[in-house]
Amino acid sequence: MLSVLHRGLLPLFCALTLSAPALAAEPCLPCHLEKTPAAVKRWQESAHARAGVGCEGCHGKDHDKILKGEAKVDMTVCAPCHKKAFQEHQASRHGMGLHSGWGCTRNLPGRKADECRFCHREGDTAPRSDVQCARFLKQSSEMGQIGCNSCHAVENACDSCHSSHSTDLAIVRNPNVCAKCHMGPDHPQWEMWQTSQHGTINATLGRNTGPDCQTCHMPKGTHNVSIGITMNSGGIPYDEKKARPARADMVRICSACHASEFVRRELQRDDAVRAQSLKLLKEAEQILWDLNDHGLLDPMPEQRPPHPLSGNKLVTDAQMLYEDTSHIERLFFKMKKYDYARTVKGAYHQNPAYTHWYGNAELKMDLIDIKAEASRLRERGKKGLERKSSIEEELTALQKKFERGEISDKEYAREKEKALKAME
């Protein structure tokens, strides 16, 4: 009985706290005071309410579209009032988050019509981006929504970090807001920070003494979260022209607490770890391509479902899959997407355990596993029936290397001549 009475009085209580002009100006409120009182309360306490920005200012007036989920409050709704934040956000990796994790689902079974809005504005057939993600395209619609776009929608949705109706900055100053996406096997930055000395000092003495995600990646409140980063999201270094100013930015950020020369030495050491790790990764990648050139992958790309973007071809770049591949490719996926990333990002986040045991050690053991699997596949290939002659096979493999640019004209001619001489 008390709970029923409480529910009956709550809309009245909320209404009394709002001025008559506010109620008159907001035709949504009489209904939503009853149906969604908590949302109304959060809006009432927000900077939007104080500035006179009401429901229709963000959601529009078409109630049918709102009920159908078609009136999304995306970045373009917020941009006119938050121009500086919008421009900074667009310049950062968050500004390409959706496009790097999406792909056209037009020809996929079970696609949903409302997915078009991620790449097309209403009434516009031209896509906003031609970037596609093969891993996304392999998922069910439901997995794509919760497992992919819940993070990648950060490109186009302010409430990915800010809440929907509250404007309390305490929410976005809490590192947990970053953790929902920046954690897990492929990029555990939150765990790295939390268990580092920086994270420990932060938890003990507060953010004024111990830096957090926002301190280093959103200095002075900028929405450009890419300041100071010298590599792409796959851990591949930028060219010197792009990397030099980014490194200077990061030195300035770290120098708020540390001596600049100390910062430079630390970052240079981390650069060396990145270079050493990348060399191991490239060694493993060459093994895969050699097996592919000799027709030894099991199964070969033409014997399995086609890659969503590349068809029946081997893919080892950023679009590689963790399904419908061979076992050795699965090992390489773990090496590249998980262990290489943990090694490099662990180093830059000052976490020794992630750099070594979760990263470097696993990276080197991955290479052992890949070499062992390659030996098994080659040995099995020797025993196979109806195989091409070894010389013919070698010439075919050389041609494939040349065609994809792995060897130069001179190297191709030299190796081809060597193979032909062996036939004599």
N, C-alpha and C positions, 0 to 999 in steps of 0.2 A: 504494500500500500504506500509506504514511504517513497519507494523508487518511482512509482507512478506519479505521485504528487510532485516529486523532484523534477521529473521530466516535464510536467505541466508548467511548473514555475520557471524553468530555465529560459525558455524563449522570452518570457516576460521580463526576467532579470536582465538578459542581454539587451532587450529593447530599451529598457530604462537607462542603460549606460550609453546609448547612442542618442545624439541630438535629433530633434525633429527634422531639421534640414537634411541631415545625413540619411535618415530613413526615407525622406521624400526623394532624395537624389538617387537612391539606390533601390530600384524596384525589386532587386533580387532578395533583399534582406528579410522582408516579412516571411517569405517561405523558408529561406535558408537558416533563419534563426531557430526554426523548428527542426528542419531536416539535417543540417550540418552545423550545429551551434559551435563546435570546437573550431571549425575552419573560420567562421565569422569572428570568433574571439581572437584568433591569431592575426587575422587581417586588421581587426580593430586596434590591436596593439602595435601594428607595424608602421614603418615610415611611410608606406603607401597611403594608409588611412589618414595620417597626419598631413600628407601632401594633397589629399583630396582625390587620390587615384582609387576609383571604386572597381567593382566587379566587371562592369561593361568595358572599362578602360583597357582591361587585359583579355577578357574572355569574349568580348563582342556581344551583340544583341540577339544573334540567331540561336535561340534556345534549343531548337531541334538539332542543329549541328553540334551544340555542346553535349547534348544527351547521347548523340551517336559517337562521340569521341573525335569529331572532325574539326573542332575548333581548338587546335593545340596552341598553347601559349608557348611559342618557341622563341628563339633568339631574336627574330625580327620584331616581335612584339615589344621586347625589352630595349632593343637598340636605340630607338629615338630618344629615350630619356637617359640611357646609360651609354653614351657614345664612346667615351674613353675606354671603359671596361670592354665594350664590344670590339673595338679596334684592337686592343691588346690581346683579347681572347682569340680573335681571328688570326693573329700573327703567330700564335703558339701551336704546339702539337694538339692541344685540346681543340683547337679550331679545325683540325682535320680528323678528329676522332671518329666521327660517323662514317666518313668516306673511306677511311682506312679499314673499317670493319664491316663493310657492306658490300653488296653486289646485286646486280639487277636480277630479280626473281621472276621476270616476265615469263620465261619459258619453263619454270619449275612446276611440278605437280604440287597441288595443295597450297599454292601461293595465296596471299590475302590481298585484296584490292587496296587496303589502306597502306600497304607497304610502299606504294608508289611515292607517297609524300616525302619519303626520306631522300629521294634523288630528284624529284620534280616538284616545282611549285604548282599550286592549283591552276589548271588551265594551260600549263606550259609543257610541251612535249620534249623540250630540250633538257637533258640531264644537267644537274649542277656540277657533276664530276664524273669522270670516266674511270676512277679508281675502283677496283673490285677486290673482294676477299674470297679466295677459293674455300677457305675453311667455313666461312659463313654459309656459302652456297650449298655445302653438304649437310647442313643442319635442317631439322624440322622447323616449321614456322615458330612453334612454341619455344624450342631451344634457341632459335635465333633471337627471339624477343628477350628472354630472361638471361640467356647465357652469353649473348653477344652485344645486343643493342642497349642493354641496361647500363653498360659502361660506355660504349662508343657513342651513345646519344649525347654525350657531353658536348659535342661540337655544336649542337643546335638547341640545347635545353639548359637554361640557367639553373633550373631546379635539380639538375644532376648533382650540384654541390649546395646551392642555396635551397631552402625548403620552399614549398609551393606558396604559402601565404604569410609566413613569418619573414621578417627582414633582419632578424637578430644576427649580428656578425659573429657571435660566439659559436654559431653552428659551423661556419666555414673557417673559423680559426682553430677548430679542433682537428688534429691529424687524422682522427677516425673517419672524417669525411673523405679523405684520400684513400683510406685503407680498403674500401669496398671494391675498388678497381686495382689499386697498386699493391696487390698481394698475390700469393699463390706461387706455383712452380716456375712460371715464366718471368715474372717481374715482382719479386717480393720486397719492394723498396720499403714498405711499411714495417715489415718484420725486421729488415736490416737496420732501419733507423731505431726502432723500438729497443732492440737488443744491443745497440752500439753505445759507446760512451755518451754521445750526444743525447740519445734517447733516455739513458739512465739519469743524466743530469737534469733533463727536462722534467722527468717524472718526479724527481726528488726536490728540485729547487724552482721549477717553473720555467716558462718559455723565455723569460727575460735573461736567464742564465744559460739554459740548455736549448739550442735551436731545434726547431721542428720542420716539417715539410714546408710550411708557409714562410718561415724565416729565410730559408735558402732558395726556394723556388718561386716565391711570390714577394720578393723584397719590396718594401714600401707599399705593399698592397697591390702591386701590378697583377693584371690577369694574364700576362704573358708568362706561362709556366716553363717556357723553353730557354729562358735567359741563362747563359753560362754553360749550356750543353754543347759538347763538341763532337757528337756522333748521332747517327739517326736512331730510330727506335729499335732497329735490329742490331745495334752495337757496331756499325760500320763507321769508321772515322770520316768526318767531313774533310774536304780539301782544305789546304792551308789558308786560303783566302777567307773561307767561312769560319774556320776553327779559331783563328787568331783572335778576332774581336770577342768571340764567345768565351774563350779562355780568360781574356782580360776582365770580362764581366764577372766570371766566377771567382777570380782572385780578389776582386774588390769586395764581393759578398763575404767570402771567408775571412778577409782581412779585418772585418769588424770585430772578430774575436782573436784572430791569429796573426802573427807576423807574416808579411807578404812573402818573404823568401821561404819560410816554412811551408806556406801554402803551395808555392810553385814546386817545391821539391816533392811534396806529397802527391800533387796532381801528375807530375812527370813520372813518378813511380807507378801510379795507376795507369797512365798511358802505356807504360812498358808491359804491364800485366795484360792490358787489352791486346797489344800487338802480339805477345807470345801466345795468347789464347786463340787469337784469330788464325795464327799460323797452324796450330793443331787442327782447327776447324777446316781450313782449306785442304790440309792433308787428307782428312777423312772424306771431304767432298770429291776430291780427285779419284779416290778409290771407287766411289759409287759410279762416277762417270766412266771409268775404265771398265767396270763390270757391265755397264749398260752398252758400251761400245762393242763389247765382245759377246753380247746377248746372254749374259749369265745371271741377271737379276731373276729372282723367283718370287712372284711372277714378273715377267717383263711388262712394261707399260701397255703394250698392245694386247695383253692377255687379261686385263682387268678393267673395271669400269673407268671410263675416260675422266680425266681431270676436268673440273668444271670450266676452266679457262683455257687450258693448253691441250686438251684432248689426250691422245695416247702417247704422251711424251714424258720423259723423266723431268721432274721439277725439283730443284734443290734450293731455289731462292726463297724470298719471303712468302711465296704462295704455296709452299709445300704442305702436304696434308699429313694427318696422323691416322688416316683410315684409307682403305683401298690402296695400300702400298705393299712393298716387300718388307721382310723382317729387317734387313740391313738399313732400309730407308727409315724405318721406325726408330732404329738405334740412332741414326743421324738426326732425326727430328728432335729426340731428347737431348742430344749433344748440343745442337744449335739453339733450340728455343728455350731450353731449361738451363743446362749446365754452363754453356758459354755466357748466357745472360746473367746467371747468378755470380759467376766469377768476376765479370767486368763491373756489374752494378754493385756487387759486394765491396769491391776495391774502392770505388768512388764514394760509397756510403760509409767508409771507415769501419767495416765489420769484418774482422779477421776470420771468423768461423765460416761465414758465407763465402768469403773469397777463397778460402782453402778447402775445407772439408765438403761443404755443400756445392762448391763450384769447381775449383781446379782439380781436386782429386777425382771427382766424378767425370770431368772432362777427359782426363787422361785414361781413366778406365773405359770410357766410351770408345776411345780410339783403339784400345786393346780388343774390345768386343767386335768392333767393325773390322779390324784386320783379321781376326779369327774367323768371322763369318765369311769374309771375302776369300780366305784360303779354302774354306769348305766348299764355297760355290765354284771356285776355279778347279778344285780337285774333282768335283762332281761333273764339271763340264768336260774334263779330259776323258771321262769314262762314257760320256754320252754317245749314242749312235747317231749316224747321219750328220756328223759335224763337218763344217768346212775345213779345208786344209788350214794349218796354223798360219802359213804365209798369207793366204787370201784373207783370213780373219784379221791378221795384223794390219794389212793394207786398208781394210774397211775401217778398222778402229782408228788408224792414223787420219784417214780422210774425215771422219766424224770430228776428231779433235781440231783439225784445221778449219772445218766449216763453222764451228762454234767459237773460233778465235783463240783457242787455248795454246796453239803453236803458230809460229810465224811461217811465212812462205819458205824461208831458208831452212828452218827446222823441219818443215814438212818434206821438202825435197831431199834433205840429208837423210832423214829417217826412212823415207821411201826407197832411196837408193840402197841403203843398208839392208832393208828387208828383201829387195830384189836380188842382191848379191848372195844373200843366204840361200836363195833358190838354186843357184848354179851348182 
